[in-house]
Amino acid sequence: MRRTWAPFATILAFALVISGCGDDSEGGSSSPDKVTYVTAFGAVGRDAFAWVAQEKGYFREAGLDVTIQLGAATGENLKVLAAGQAQFAHVDLTGAWILAGKGESKDVRAIAAVHQQSLVSIVALEGSGITQPKQVEGRKIGAATGSVNQLLFPGYAKLAGIDPAKVQWFNAQPAQLPTLLASGRVDALSTFLIGVKGIEKAAGGKKATVLPYNKYLPELFGNGILAPVSITRDRPDLARRFRDAALKGLQYTLDHPEEAAQILKKAQPAADVTAAVGEITLMAPYVKTSGVIDRARVAGAIATLERGGLIPPGLTPDSVVDFNLAPTG
């Protein structure tokens, strides 16, 4: 019997060795890579694409098991990345670069752009007396704590003829902003222009006046996907797989805004479908679903921030974008 079974035992042992010696590079394992992703601004339309990528199986197809956490604007999201509590985050690129220029949050890199232009704006309700930038002087402006809105405001104010010393800021959590404006606790908001539908709904249908920062700062980028250097440098395949799956979700979201909003609602019951559809629709003109980040544009954006006195000289495109990962065309 020993002679009979010995060949089979040898074959079995060889098969086990072969099965254990498969490709152990990233993505080679049958087990998906577990990663955490942080949204830009809670659970709103601009962030729906992550839940779409999850619902449609794009992350799963890329070998990823993604936990989606609600974010709380630029500064807070960068802290989460720095602490190693997430591997990817949706962050305003301009805000991240301002902080990097100041020596903060330097060990992160952009791997895709979601908004090709800054969407930061002053938003006021009709009857507020705010129809042009200068009229925010002497007023109280609400903004998300640690957001790009306040980081960028001095540069905007300089070009728009506003004395920033005459503006009072009121910091709050992102979800509280529409109610703050509707209740009159603040005179205006500094927020993304794509949030107008939700703001108007919170104000009982009252129309909003939007004063975009990009009228004076057209060179700047909006949101993008960021990852720490420990991922972009050491696990580039993981970054590519996440990037591609997320951008696939972004494309589907823009193509199917109503469905995307319903997917968001399914995952986050507190989400407002009408406001989400509004955000997705309004952001479409500012999006290239390839996620392209042009090096020359990044250099121009950095130069704009320097001229505005928002960062000192020294920041370079390669210090804020991983051009081996970011789509460039």
Secondary structure, DSSP 4 states (H G I P E B T S, - for coil): -HHHHHHHHHHHHHHHHHHHTS--STT-SSSPEEEEEE-SSSSSGGGHHHHHHHHTTHHHHTTEEEEEE----HHHHHHHHHTTS-SEEEEEHHHHHHHHHTTSS-SEEEEEES-SS--EEEEEETTSS-SSGGGGTTSEEEEETT-HHHHHHHHHHHHHT--GGG-EEEEE-GGGHHHHHHTTSSSEEEEEGGGHHHHHHHTTT--EEEEEGGGT-TT---EEEEEEHHHHTT-HHHHHHHHHHHHHHHHHHHH-HHHHHHHHHHH-TT--HHHHHHHHHHHGGG--TT----HHHHHHHHHHHHHTTSS-TT--GGGTB-TTTS---
